[in-house]
C-alpha cells in the first residue's frame, strides 16, 4: 500500500547542517543546508521505495531543543 505522506524529524547536526530521520521507516539522511536537505530527503525516499510506491508528500518537522536557566 502506497503511503500518501512520510514524516521526517529534522534536527541540527553537531557539525553543522541538518539530520533527518523518517518516523515510520528506516530512512536517514543529512544536508549541509535546508535546500540541500530537501534534495537529500527526496533522493533517500526514492531510493527506499519503488517509484510507484513512493509517498506523494514528505513532511519535514524541524525540532529544536533549547535549555534555559529559570
Predicted model as a PDB file, atoms N, CA, C, CB and O in Angstrom, pLDDT in the B-factor column:
MODEL        1                                                                  
ATOM      1  N   UNK A   1       0.834  -1.179   0.000  1.00 66.00           N  
ATOM      2  CA  UNK A   1       0.000   0.000   0.000  1.00 66.00           C  
ATOM      3  C   UNK A   1       0.881   1.245   0.000  1.00 66.00           C  
ATOM      4  CB  UNK A   1      -0.950  -0.003   1.211  1.00 66.00           C  
ATOM      5  O   UNK A   1       1.823   1.341   0.787  1.00 66.00           O  
ATOM      6  N   UNK A   2       0.587   2.170  -0.852  1.00 73.00           N  
ATOM      7  CA  UNK A   2       1.376   3.382  -1.018  1.00 73.00           C  
ATOM      8  C   UNK A   2       1.026   4.407   0.063  1.00 73.00           C  
ATOM      9  CB  UNK A   2       1.150   3.979  -2.416  1.00 73.00           C  
ATOM     10  O   UNK A   2      -0.131   4.813   0.176  1.00 73.00           O  
ATOM     11  N   UNK A   3       2.030   4.835   0.869  1.00 74.00           N  
ATOM     12  CA  UNK A   3       1.751   5.886   1.844  1.00 74.00           C  
ATOM     13  C   UNK A   3       1.571   7.224   1.124  1.00 74.00           C  
ATOM     14  CB  UNK A   3       2.893   5.979   2.893  1.00 74.00           C  
ATOM     15  O   UNK A   3       2.261   7.499   0.142  1.00 74.00           O  
ATOM     16  N   UNK A   4       0.656   8.045   1.603  1.00 89.00           N  
ATOM     17  CA  UNK A   4       0.465   9.350   0.974  1.00 89.00           C  
ATOM     18  C   UNK A   4       1.459  10.370   1.497  1.00 89.00           C  
ATOM     19  CB  UNK A   4      -0.953   9.846   1.203  1.00 89.00           C  
ATOM     20  O   UNK A   4       1.837  11.300   0.784  1.00 89.00           O  
ATOM     21  N   UNK A   5       1.886  10.197   2.753  1.00 94.00           N  
ATOM     22  CA  UNK A   5       2.846  11.121   3.358  1.00 94.00           C  
ATOM     23  C   UNK A   5       3.878  10.333   4.144  1.00 94.00           C  
ATOM     24  CB  UNK A   5       2.132  12.147   4.273  1.00 94.00           C  
ATOM     25  O   UNK A   5       3.614   9.238   4.641  1.00 94.00           O  
ATOM     26  N   UNK A   6       5.052  10.919   4.240  1.00 95.00           N  
ATOM     27  CA  UNK A   6       6.084  10.384   5.103  1.00 95.00           C  
ATOM     28  C   UNK A   6       6.622  11.558   5.916  1.00 95.00           C  
ATOM     29  CB  UNK A   6       7.223   9.664   4.281  1.00 95.00           C  
ATOM     30  O   UNK A   6       6.880  12.633   5.375  1.00 95.00           O  
ATOM     31  N   UNK A   7       6.788  11.342   7.218  1.00 97.00           N  
ATOM     32  CA  UNK A   7       7.205  12.402   8.122  1.00 97.00           C  
ATOM     33  C   UNK A   7       8.660  12.212   8.526  1.00 97.00           C  
ATOM     34  CB  UNK A   7       6.305  12.439   9.362  1.00 97.00           C  
ATOM     35  O   UNK A   7       9.092  11.101   8.837  1.00 97.00           O  
ATOM     36  N   UNK A   8       9.409  13.307   8.517  1.00 98.00           N  
ATOM     37  CA  UNK A   8      10.803  13.308   8.941  1.00 98.00           C  
ATOM     38  C   UNK A   8      10.981  14.245  10.122  1.00 98.00           C  
ATOM     39  CB  UNK A   8      11.730  13.719   7.782  1.00 98.00           C  
ATOM     40  O   UNK A   8      10.478  15.368  10.119  1.00 98.00           O  
ATOM     41  N   UNK A   9      11.699  13.773  11.131  1.00 97.00           N  
ATOM     42  CA  UNK A   9      12.113  14.620  12.239  1.00 97.00           C  
ATOM     43  C   UNK A   9      13.474  15.191  11.866  1.00 97.00           C  
ATOM     44  CB  UNK A   9      12.166  13.824  13.605  1.00 97.00           C  
ATOM     45  O   UNK A   9      14.413  14.442  11.598  1.00 97.00           O  
ATOM     46  N   UNK A  10      13.578  16.504  11.848  1.00 98.00           N  
ATOM     47  CA  UNK A  10      14.803  17.177  11.437  1.00 98.00           C  
ATOM     48  C   UNK A  10      15.421  17.870  12.647  1.00 98.00           C  
ATOM     49  CB  UNK A  10      14.524  18.197  10.298  1.00 98.00           C  
ATOM     50  O   UNK A  10      14.745  18.593  13.379  1.00 98.00           O  
ATOM     51  N   UNK A  11      16.715  17.638  12.844  1.00 96.00           N  
ATOM     52  CA  UNK A  11      17.449  18.297  13.918  1.00 96.00           C  
ATOM     53  C   UNK A  11      18.720  18.920  13.349  1.00 96.00           C  
ATOM     54  CB  UNK A  11      17.786  17.297  15.058  1.00 96.00           C  
ATOM     55  O   UNK A  11      19.216  18.512  12.298  1.00 96.00           O  
ATOM     56  N   UNK A  12      19.230  19.906  14.058  1.00 95.00           N  
ATOM     57  CA  UNK A  12      20.505  20.492  13.658  1.00 95.00           C  
ATOM     58  C   UNK A  12      21.627  19.512  13.958  1.00 95.00           C  
ATOM     59  CB  UNK A  12      20.749  21.839  14.380  1.00 95.00           C  
ATOM     60  O   UNK A  12      21.669  18.915  15.033  1.00 95.00           O  
ATOM     61  N   UNK A  13      22.528  19.350  13.010  1.00 93.00           N  
ATOM     62  CA  UNK A  13      23.662  18.444  13.195  1.00 93.00           C  
ATOM     63  C   UNK A  13      24.754  19.154  13.989  1.00 93.00           C  
ATOM     64  CB  UNK A  13      24.211  17.953  11.825  1.00 93.00           C  
ATOM     65  O   UNK A  13      24.944  20.361  13.838  1.00 93.00           O  
ATOM     66  N   UNK A  14      25.462  18.426  14.821  1.00 89.00           N  
ATOM     67  CA  UNK A  14      26.518  18.993  15.651  1.00 89.00           C  
ATOM     68  C   UNK A  14      27.582  19.662  14.784  1.00 89.00           C  
ATOM     69  CB  UNK A  14      27.153  17.906  16.531  1.00 89.00           C  
ATOM     70  O   UNK A  14      28.091  20.727  15.130  1.00 89.00           O  
ATOM     71  N   UNK A  15      27.912  19.041  13.670  1.00 91.00           N  
ATOM     72  CA  UNK A  15      28.963  19.565  12.795  1.00 91.00           C  
ATOM     73  C   UNK A  15      28.444  20.597  11.792  1.00 91.00           C  
ATOM     74  CB  UNK A  15      29.622  18.426  12.050  1.00 91.00           C  
ATOM     75  O   UNK A  15      29.189  21.048  10.922  1.00 91.00           O  
ATOM     76  N   UNK A  16      27.172  20.970  11.911  1.00 94.00           N  
ATOM     77  CA  UNK A  16      26.546  21.933  11.000  1.00 94.00           C  
ATOM     78  C   UNK A  16      25.597  21.229  10.055  1.00 94.00           C  
ATOM     79  CB  UNK A  16      27.608  22.702  10.204  1.00 94.00           C  
ATOM     80  O   UNK A  16      25.715  20.024   9.833  1.00 94.00           O  
ATOM     81  N   UNK A  17      24.667  21.966   9.504  1.00 96.00           N  
ATOM     82  CA  UNK A  17      23.682  21.381   8.603  1.00 96.00           C  
ATOM     83  C   UNK A  17      22.543  20.741   9.383  1.00 96.00           C  
ATOM     84  CB  UNK A  17      24.339  20.348   7.691  1.00 96.00           C  
ATOM     85  O   UNK A  17      22.258  21.129  10.516  1.00 96.00           O  
ATOM     86  N   UNK A  18      21.898  19.761   8.768  1.00 97.00           N  
ATOM     87  CA  UNK A  18      20.722  19.132   9.352  1.00 97.00           C  
ATOM     88  C   UNK A  18      20.772  17.617   9.190  1.00 97.00           C  
ATOM     89  CB  UNK A  18      19.451  19.688   8.714  1.00 97.00           C  
ATOM     90  O   UNK A  18      21.342  17.103   8.227  1.00 97.00           O  
ATOM     91  N   UNK A  19      20.164  16.905  10.151  1.00 97.00           N  
ATOM     92  CA  UNK A  19      19.937  15.467  10.077  1.00 97.00           C  
ATOM     93  C   UNK A  19      18.433  15.252   9.974  1.00 97.00           C  
ATOM     94  CB  UNK A  19      20.545  14.716  11.321  1.00 97.00           C  
ATOM     95  O   UNK A  19      17.661  15.956  10.625  1.00 97.00           O  
ATOM     96  N   UNK A  20      18.013  14.288   9.163  1.00 98.00           N  
ATOM     97  CA  UNK A  20      16.586  13.967   9.021  1.00 98.00           C  
ATOM     98  C   UNK A  20      16.388  12.464   9.157  1.00 98.00           C  
ATOM     99  CB  UNK A  20      16.033  14.467   7.653  1.00 98.00           C  
ATOM    100  O   UNK A  20      17.097  11.669   8.540  1.00 98.00           O  
ATOM    101  N   UNK A  21      15.400  12.087   9.987  1.00 98.00           N  
ATOM    102  CA  UNK A  21      15.086  10.682  10.223  1.00 98.00           C  
ATOM    103  C   UNK A  21      13.594  10.479  10.022  1.00 98.00           C  
ATOM    104  CB  UNK A  21      15.522  10.235  11.650  1.00 98.00           C  
ATOM    105  O   UNK A  21      12.778  11.173  10.629  1.00 98.00           O  
ATOM    106  N   UNK A  22      13.237   9.522   9.164  1.00 97.00           N  
ATOM    107  CA  UNK A  22      11.827   9.205   8.942  1.00 97.00           C  
ATOM    108  C   UNK A  22      11.248   8.577  10.197  1.00 97.00           C  
ATOM    109  CB  UNK A  22      11.652   8.257   7.726  1.00 97.00           C  
ATOM    110  O   UNK A  22      11.918   7.790  10.866  1.00 97.00           O  
ATOM    111  N   UNK A  23      10.014   8.917  10.520  1.00 95.00           N  
ATOM    112  CA  UNK A  23       9.398   8.427  11.747  1.00 95.00           C  
ATOM    113  C   UNK A  23       8.905   6.989  11.654  1.00 95.00           C  
ATOM    114  CB  UNK A  23       8.260   9.313  12.119  1.00 95.00           C  
ATOM    115  O   UNK A  23       8.949   6.277  12.657  1.00 95.00           O  
ATOM    116  N   UNK A  24       8.444   6.537  10.514  1.00 91.00           N  
ATOM    117  CA  UNK A  24       7.884   5.188  10.415  1.00 91.00           C  
ATOM    118  C   UNK A  24       8.624   4.292   9.423  1.00 91.00           C  
ATOM    119  CB  UNK A  24       6.437   5.274  10.019  1.00 91.00           C  
ATOM    120  O   UNK A  24       8.150   3.209   9.078  1.00 91.00           O  
ATOM    121  N   UNK A  25       9.777   4.749   8.976  1.00 93.00           N  
ATOM    122  CA  UNK A  25      10.558   3.978   8.001  1.00 93.00           C  
ATOM    123  C   UNK A  25      12.030   4.086   8.364  1.00 93.00           C  
ATOM    124  CB  UNK A  25      10.307   4.482   6.541  1.00 93.00           C  
ATOM    125  O   UNK A  25      12.425   5.000   9.088  1.00 93.00           O  
ATOM    126  N   UNK A  26      12.833   3.175   7.875  1.00 95.00           N  
ATOM    127  CA  UNK A  26      14.276   3.193   8.138  1.00 95.00           C  
ATOM    128  C   UNK A  26      14.988   4.051   7.105  1.00 95.00           C  
ATOM    129  CB  UNK A  26      14.853   1.760   8.132  1.00 95.00           C  
ATOM    130  O   UNK A  26      15.732   3.550   6.261  1.00 95.00           O  
ATOM    131  N   UNK A  27      14.743   5.353   7.189  1.00 97.00           N  
ATOM    132  CA  UNK A  27      15.364   6.300   6.261  1.00 97.00           C  
ATOM    133  C   UNK A  27      16.025   7.391   7.084  1.00 97.00           C  
ATOM    134  CB  UNK A  27      14.317   6.903   5.260  1.00 97.00           C  
ATOM    135  O   UNK A  27      15.396   7.994   7.953  1.00 97.00           O  
ATOM    136  N   UNK A  28      17.301   7.641   6.804  1.00 98.00           N  
ATOM    137  CA  UNK A  28      18.053   8.690   7.472  1.00 98.00           C  
ATOM    138  C   UNK A  28      18.911   9.389   6.438  1.00 98.00           C  
ATOM    139  CB  UNK A  28      18.920   8.121   8.629  1.00 98.00           C  
ATOM    140  O   UNK A  28      19.494   8.736   5.573  1.00 98.00           O  
ATOM    141  N   UNK A  29      18.997  10.717   6.516  1.00 98.00           N  
ATOM    142  CA  UNK A  29      19.846  11.454   5.586  1.00 98.00           C  
ATOM    143  C   UNK A  29      20.298  12.752   6.236  1.00 98.00           C  
ATOM    144  CB  UNK A  29      19.099  11.738   4.259  1.00 98.00           C  
ATOM    145  O   UNK A  29      19.825  13.117   7.312  1.00 98.00           O  
ATOM    146  N   UNK A  30      21.215  13.445   5.577  1.00 97.00           N  
ATOM    147  CA  UNK A  30      21.769  14.699   6.070  1.00 97.00           C  
ATOM    148  C   UNK A  30      21.862  15.702   4.940  1.00 97.00           C  
ATOM    149  CB  UNK A  30      23.147  14.478   6.706  1.00 97.00           C  
ATOM    150  O   UNK A  30      21.913  15.337   3.766  1.00 97.00           O  
ATOM    151  N   UNK A  31      21.884  16.982   5.314  1.00 97.00           N  
ATOM    152  CA  UNK A  31      22.077  18.036   4.329  1.00 97.00           C  
ATOM    153  C   UNK A  31      22.890  19.170   4.915  1.00 97.00           C  
ATOM    154  CB  UNK A  31      20.736  18.555   3.824  1.00 97.00           C  
ATOM    155  O   UNK A  31      22.816  19.441   6.113  1.00 97.00           O  
ATOM    156  N   UNK A  32      23.670  19.838   4.069  1.00 97.00           N  
ATOM    157  CA  UNK A  32      24.511  20.947   4.532  1.00 97.00           C  
ATOM    158  C   UNK A  32      23.695  22.183   4.890  1.00 97.00           C  
ATOM    159  CB  UNK A  32      25.530  21.304   3.469  1.00 97.00           C  
ATOM    160  O   UNK A  32      24.083  22.952   5.770  1.00 97.00           O  
ATOM    161  N   UNK A  33      22.564  22.375   4.209  1.00 97.00           N  
ATOM    162  CA  UNK A  33      21.649  23.474   4.499  1.00 97.00           C  
ATOM    163  C   UNK A  33      20.234  22.989   4.194  1.00 97.00           C  
ATOM    164  CB  UNK A  33      22.009  24.761   3.663  1.00 97.00           C  
ATOM    165  O   UNK A  33      20.044  21.845   3.780  1.00 97.00           O  
ATOM    166  N   UNK A  34      19.235  23.860   4.398  1.00 97.00           N  
ATOM    167  CA  UNK A  34      17.835  23.431   4.256  1.00 97.00           C  
ATOM    168  C   UNK A  34      17.526  22.954   2.833  1.00 97.00           C  
ATOM    169  CB  UNK A  34      16.890  24.581   4.634  1.00 97.00           C  
ATOM    170  O   UNK A  34      16.871  21.926   2.660  1.00 97.00           O  
ATOM    171  N   UNK A  35      17.980  23.673   1.830  1.00 97.00           N  
ATOM    172  CA  UNK A  35      17.718  23.284   0.434  1.00 97.00           C  
ATOM    173  C   UNK A  35      18.397  21.958   0.107  1.00 97.00           C  
ATOM    174  CB  UNK A  35      18.208  24.383  -0.538  1.00 97.00           C  
ATOM    175  O   UNK A  35      17.807  21.103  -0.554  1.00 97.00           O  
ATOM    176  N   UNK A  36      19.635  21.784   0.566  1.00 98.00           N  
ATOM    177  CA  UNK A  36      20.351  20.523   0.350  1.00 98.00           C  
ATOM    178  C   UNK A  36      19.625  19.379   1.053  1.00 98.00           C  
ATOM    179  CB  UNK A  36      21.811  20.628   0.859  1.00 98.00           C  
ATOM    180  O   UNK A  36      19.511  18.283   0.505  1.00 98.00           O  
ATOM    181  N   UNK A  37      19.138  19.631   2.260  1.00 98.00           N  
ATOM    182  CA  UNK A  37      18.413  18.594   2.993  1.00 98.00           C  
ATOM    183  C   UNK A  37      17.176  18.145   2.230  1.00 98.00           C  
ATOM    184  CB  UNK A  37      18.017  19.100   4.381  1.00 98.00           C  
ATOM    185  O   UNK A  37      16.906  16.946   2.154  1.00 98.00           O  
ATOM    186  N   UNK A  38      16.421  19.074   1.665  1.00 97.00           N  
ATOM    187  CA  UNK A  38      15.220  18.698   0.907  1.00 97.00           C  
ATOM    188  C   UNK A  38      15.574  17.797  -0.270  1.00 97.00           C  
ATOM    189  CB  UNK A  38      14.487  19.951   0.405  1.00 97.00           C  
ATOM    190  O   UNK A  38      14.872  16.821  -0.536  1.00 97.00           O  
ATOM    191  N   UNK A  39      16.650  18.112  -0.972  1.00 97.00           N  
ATOM    192  CA  UNK A  39      17.082  17.265  -2.090  1.00 97.00           C  
ATOM    193  C   UNK A  39      17.516  15.886  -1.600  1.00 97.00           C  
ATOM    194  CB  UNK A  39      18.233  17.936  -2.858  1.00 97.00           C  
ATOM    195  O   UNK A  39      17.211  14.874  -2.232  1.00 97.00           O  
ATOM    196  N   UNK A  40      18.226  15.847  -0.477  1.00 98.00           N  
ATOM    197  CA  UNK A  40      18.694  14.574   0.071  1.00 98.00           C  
ATOM    198  C   UNK A  40      17.524  13.720   0.560  1.00 98.00           C  
ATOM    199  CB  UNK A  40      19.682  14.819   1.218  1.00 98.00           C  
ATOM    200  O   UNK A  40      17.553  12.498   0.420  1.00 98.00           O  
ATOM    201  N   UNK A  41      16.493  14.354   1.133  1.00 97.00           N  
ATOM    202  CA  UNK A  41      15.300  13.616   1.559  1.00 97.00           C  
ATOM    203  C   UNK A  41      14.608  13.015   0.338  1.00 97.00           C  
ATOM    204  CB  UNK A  41      14.323  14.543   2.341  1.00 97.00           C  
ATOM    205  O   UNK A  41      14.241  11.840   0.350  1.00 97.00           O  
ATOM    206  N   UNK A  42      14.428  13.804  -0.706  1.00 95.00           N  
ATOM    207  CA  UNK A  42      13.798  13.285  -1.937  1.00 95.00           C  
ATOM    208  C   UNK A  42      14.569  12.074  -2.452  1.00 95.00           C  
ATOM    209  CB  UNK A  42      13.736  14.387  -3.035  1.00 95.00           C  
ATOM    210  O   UNK A  42      13.978  11.044  -2.778  1.00 95.00           O  
ATOM    211  N   UNK A  43      15.878  12.205  -2.523  1.00 96.00           N  
ATOM    212  CA  UNK A  43      16.715  11.118  -3.036  1.00 96.00           C  
ATOM    213  C   UNK A  43      16.620   9.879  -2.150  1.00 96.00           C  
ATOM    214  CB  UNK A  43      18.173  11.575  -3.141  1.00 96.00           C  
ATOM    215  O   UNK A  43      16.506   8.762  -2.655  1.00 96.00           O  
ATOM    216  N   UNK A  44      16.666  10.070  -0.835  1.00 96.00           N  
ATOM    217  CA  UNK A  44      16.595   8.938   0.092  1.00 96.00           C  
ATOM    218  C   UNK A  44      15.252   8.216  -0.007  1.00 96.00           C  
ATOM    219  CB  UNK A  44      16.826   9.416   1.529  1.00 96.00           C  
ATOM    220  O   UNK A  44      15.202   6.986   0.037  1.00 96.00           O  
ATOM    221  N   UNK A  45      14.171   8.973  -0.141  1.00 96.00           N  
ATOM    222  CA  UNK A  45      12.841   8.361  -0.251  1.00 96.00           C  
ATOM    223  C   UNK A  45      12.730   7.570  -1.554  1.00 96.00           C  
ATOM    224  CB  UNK A  45      11.732   9.444  -0.184  1.00 96.00           C  
ATOM    225  O   UNK A  45      12.197   6.460  -1.564  1.00 96.00           O  
ATOM    226  N   UNK A  46      13.229   8.133  -2.644  1.00 94.00           N  
ATOM    227  CA  UNK A  46      13.160   7.426  -3.926  1.00 94.00           C  
ATOM    228  C   UNK A  46      14.060   6.193  -3.948  1.00 94.00           C  
ATOM    229  CB  UNK A  46      13.545   8.364  -5.064  1.00 94.00           C  
ATOM    230  O   UNK A  46      13.785   5.241  -4.678  1.00 94.00           O  
ATOM    231  N   UNK A  47      15.137   6.201  -3.153  1.00 94.00           N  
ATOM    232  CA  UNK A  47      15.988   5.007  -3.042  1.00 94.00           C  
ATOM    233  C   UNK A  47      15.327   3.937  -2.178  1.00 94.00           C  
ATOM    234  CB  UNK A  47      17.360   5.378  -2.455  1.00 94.00           C  
ATOM    235  O   UNK A  47      15.539   2.744  -2.395  1.00 94.00           O  
ATOM    236  N   UNK A  48      14.535   4.356  -1.211  1.00 94.00           N  
ATOM    237  CA  UNK A  48      13.898   3.423  -0.274  1.00 94.00           C  
ATOM    238  C   UNK A  48      12.665   2.745  -0.875  1.00 94.00           C  
ATOM    239  CB  UNK A  48      13.505   4.157   1.002  1.00 94.00           C  
ATOM    240  O   UNK A  48      12.434   1.558  -0.646  1.00 94.00           O  
ATOM    241  N   UNK A  49      11.884   3.492  -1.635  1.00 92.00           N  
ATOM    242  CA  UNK A  49      10.644   2.983  -2.222  1.00 92.00           C  
ATOM    243  C   UNK A  49      10.801   2.803  -3.725  1.00 92.00           C  
ATOM    244  CB  UNK A  49       9.471   3.930  -1.920  1.00 92.00           C  
ATOM    245  O   UNK A  49      11.556   3.532  -4.368  1.00 92.00           O  
ATOM    246  N   UNK A  50      10.088   1.833  -4.280  1.00 88.00           N  
ATOM    247  CA  UNK A  50       9.968   1.750  -5.730  1.00 88.00           C  
ATOM    248  C   UNK A  50       9.183   2.988  -6.182  1.00 88.00           C  
ATOM    249  CB  UNK A  50       9.256   0.403  -6.185  1.00 88.00           C  
ATOM    250  O   UNK A  50       8.358   3.503  -5.428  1.00 88.00           O  
ATOM    251  N   UNK A  51       9.429   3.459  -7.380  1.00 81.00           N  
ATOM    252  CA  UNK A  51       8.818   4.713  -7.842  1.00 81.00           C  
ATOM    253  C   UNK A  51       7.300   4.721  -7.701  1.00 81.00           C  
ATOM    254  CB  UNK A  51       9.187   4.961  -9.289  1.00 81.00           C  
ATOM    255  O   UNK A  51       6.724   5.733  -7.300  1.00 81.00           O  
ATOM    256  N   UNK A  52       6.647   3.609  -8.024  1.00 84.00           N  
ATOM    257  CA  UNK A  52       5.188   3.556  -7.947  1.00 84.00           C  
ATOM    258  C   UNK A  52       4.678   3.429  -6.511  1.00 84.00           C  
ATOM    259  CB  UNK A  52       4.673   2.397  -8.771  1.00 84.00           C  
ATOM    260  O   UNK A  52       3.480   3.568  -6.268  1.00 84.00           O  
ATOM    261  N   UNK A  53       5.582   3.163  -5.552  1.00 89.00           N  
ATOM    262  CA  UNK A  53       5.199   3.023  -4.149  1.00 89.00           C  
ATOM    263  C   UNK A  53       5.608   4.226  -3.299  1.00 89.00           C  
ATOM    264  CB  UNK A  53       5.814   1.769  -3.576  1.00 89.00           C  
ATOM    265  O   UNK A  53       5.268   4.281  -2.117  1.00 89.00           O  
ATOM    266  N   UNK A  54       6.323   5.180  -3.868  1.00 90.00           N  
ATOM    267  CA  UNK A  54       6.814   6.331  -3.108  1.00 90.00           C  
ATOM    268  C   UNK A  54       5.658   7.218  -2.655  1.00 90.00           C  
ATOM    269  CB  UNK A  54       7.808   7.147  -3.950  1.00 90.00           C  
ATOM    270  O   UNK A  54       4.678   7.380  -3.383  1.00 90.00           O  
ATOM    271  N   UNK A  55       5.768   7.794  -1.454  1.00 93.00           N  
ATOM    272  CA  UNK A  55       4.716   8.696  -0.974  1.00 93.00           C  
ATOM    273  C   UNK A  55       4.638   9.944  -1.857  1.00 93.00           C  
ATOM    274  CB  UNK A  55       4.973   9.096   0.499  1.00 93.00           C  
ATOM    275  O   UNK A  55       5.594  10.293  -2.550  1.00 93.00           O  
ATOM    276  N   UNK A  56       3.498  10.596  -1.815  1.00 91.00           N  
ATOM    277  CA  UNK A  56       3.305  11.792  -2.630  1.00 91.00           C  
ATOM    278  C   UNK A  56       3.824  13.050  -1.946  1.00 91.00           C  
ATOM    279  CB  UNK A  56       1.841  11.961  -2.959  1.00 91.00           C  
ATOM    280  O   UNK A  56       4.076  14.053  -2.615  1.00 91.00           O  
ATOM    281  N   UNK A  57       3.991  13.015  -0.604  1.00 95.00           N  
ATOM    282  CA  UNK A  57       4.447  14.182   0.149  1.00 95.00           C  
ATOM    283  C   UNK A  57       5.429  13.746   1.231  1.00 95.00           C  
ATOM    284  CB  UNK A  57       3.247  14.937   0.776  1.00 95.00           C  
ATOM    285  O   UNK A  57       5.223  12.735   1.903  1.00 95.00           O  
ATOM    286  N   UNK A  58       6.500  14.522   1.391  1.00 95.00           N  
ATOM    287  CA  UNK A  58       7.430  14.348   2.505  1.00 95.00           C  
ATOM    288  C   UNK A  58       7.304  15.576   3.390  1.00 95.00           C  
ATOM    289  CB  UNK A  58       8.915  14.147   2.007  1.00 95.00           C  
ATOM    290  O   UNK A  58       7.462  16.703   2.920  1.00 95.00           O  
ATOM    291  N   UNK A  59       7.022  15.366   4.657  1.00 97.00           N  
ATOM    292  CA  UNK A  59       6.887  16.475   5.607  1.00 97.00           C  
ATOM    293  C   UNK A  59       8.120  16.511   6.500  1.00 97.00           C  
ATOM    294  CB  UNK A  59       5.586  16.332   6.464  1.00 97.00           C  
ATOM    295  O   UNK A  59       8.497  15.505   7.101  1.00 97.00           O  
ATOM    296  N   UNK A  60       8.743  17.689   6.578  1.00 98.00           N  
ATOM    297  CA  UNK A  60       9.933  17.884   7.387  1.00 98.00           C  
ATOM    298  C   UNK A  60       9.549  18.686   8.626  1.00 98.00           C  
ATOM    299  CB  UNK A  60      11.053  18.602   6.578  1.00 98.00           C  
ATOM    300  O   UNK A  60       9.072  19.815   8.517  1.00 98.00           O  
ATOM    301  N   UNK A  61       9.758  18.104   9.797  1.00 97.00           N  
ATOM    302  CA  UNK A  61       9.440  18.763  11.064  1.00 97.00           C  
ATOM    303  C   UNK A  61      10.746  19.109  11.769  1.00 97.00           C  
ATOM    304  CB  UNK A  61       8.537  17.857  11.968  1.00 97.00           C  
ATOM    305  O   UNK A  61      11.460  18.225  12.242  1.00 97.00           O  
ATOM    306  N   UNK A  62      11.048  20.398  11.835  1.00 96.00           N  
ATOM    307  CA  UNK A  62      12.274  20.862  12.486  1.00 96.00           C  
ATOM    308  C   UNK A  62      12.060  20.861  13.997  1.00 96.00           C  
ATOM    309  CB  UNK A  62      12.677  22.287  11.983  1.00 96.00           C  
ATOM    310  O   UNK A  62      11.146  21.509  14.507  1.00 96.00           O  
ATOM    311  N   UNK A  63      12.917  20.123  14.704  1.00 93.00           N  
ATOM    312  CA  UNK A  63      12.825  20.005  16.147  1.00 93.00           C  
ATOM    313  C   UNK A  63      14.005  20.757  16.753  1.00 93.00           C  
ATOM    314  CB  UNK A  63      12.809  18.507  16.598  1.00 93.00           C  
ATOM    315  O   UNK A  63      15.157  20.514  16.395  1.00 93.00           O  
ATOM    316  N   UNK A  64      13.708  21.663  17.665  1.00 89.00           N  
ATOM    317  CA  UNK A  64      14.772  22.374  18.352  1.00 89.00           C  
ATOM    318  C   UNK A  64      14.719  22.056  19.836  1.00 89.00           C  
ATOM    319  CB  UNK A  64      14.662  23.891  18.115  1.00 89.00           C  
ATOM    320  O   UNK A  64      13.641  21.891  20.406  1.00 89.00           O  
ATOM    321  N   UNK A  65      15.862  21.973  20.444  1.00 82.00           N  
ATOM    322  CA  UNK A  65      15.956  21.687  21.863  1.00 82.00           C  
ATOM    323  C   UNK A  65      16.819  22.787  22.471  1.00 82.00           C  
ATOM    324  CB  UNK A  65      16.552  20.250  22.136  1.00 82.00           C  
ATOM    325  O   UNK A  65      17.991  22.934  22.124  1.00 82.00           O  
ATOM    326  N   UNK A  66      16.235  23.547  23.371  1.00 83.00           N  
ATOM    327  CA  UNK A  66      16.950  24.655  23.969  1.00 83.00           C  
ATOM    328  C   UNK A  66      16.767  24.611  25.481  1.00 83.00           C  
ATOM    329  CB  UNK A  66      16.463  26.002  23.390  1.00 83.00           C  
ATOM    330  O   UNK A  66      15.647  24.494  25.979  1.00 83.00           O  
ATOM    331  N   UNK A  67      17.865  24.706  26.197  1.00 86.00           N  
ATOM    332  CA  UNK A  67      17.821  24.749  27.643  1.00 86.00           C  
ATOM    333  C   UNK A  67      18.036  26.191  28.100  1.00 86.00           C  
ATOM    334  CB  UNK A  67      18.883  23.802  28.259  1.00 86.00           C  
ATOM    335  O   UNK A  67      18.941  26.876  27.625  1.00 86.00           O  
ATOM    336  N   UNK A  68      17.193  26.638  29.023  1.00 90.00           N  
ATOM    337  CA  UNK A  68      17.346  27.988  29.551  1.00 90.00           C  
ATOM    338  C   UNK A  68      17.350  27.924  31.073  1.00 90.00           C  
ATOM    339  CB  UNK A  68      16.213  28.924  29.036  1.00 90.00           C  
ATOM    340  O   UNK A  68      16.779  27.014  31.674  1.00 90.00           O  
ATOM    341  N   UNK A  69      17.997  28.894  31.675  1.00 92.00           N  
ATOM    342  CA  UNK A  69      18.018  28.972  33.139  1.00 92.00           C  
ATOM    343  C   UNK A  69      16.707  29.586  33.616  1.00 92.00           C  
ATOM    344  CB  UNK A  69      19.240  29.808  33.646  1.00 92.00           C  
ATOM    345  O   UNK A  69      16.168  30.468  32.948  1.00 92.00           O  
ATOM    346  N   UNK A  70      16.184  29.142  34.754  1.00 92.00           N  
ATOM    347  CA  UNK A  70      14.935  29.718  35.273  1.00 92.00           C  
ATOM    348  C   UNK A  70      15.134  31.127  35.806  1.00 92.00           C  
ATOM    349  CB  UNK A  70      14.365  28.836  36.372  1.00 92.00           C  
ATOM    350  O   UNK A  70      14.182  31.750  36.277  1.00 92.00           O  
TER     351      UNK A  70                                                      
ENDMDL                                                                          
END                                                                             
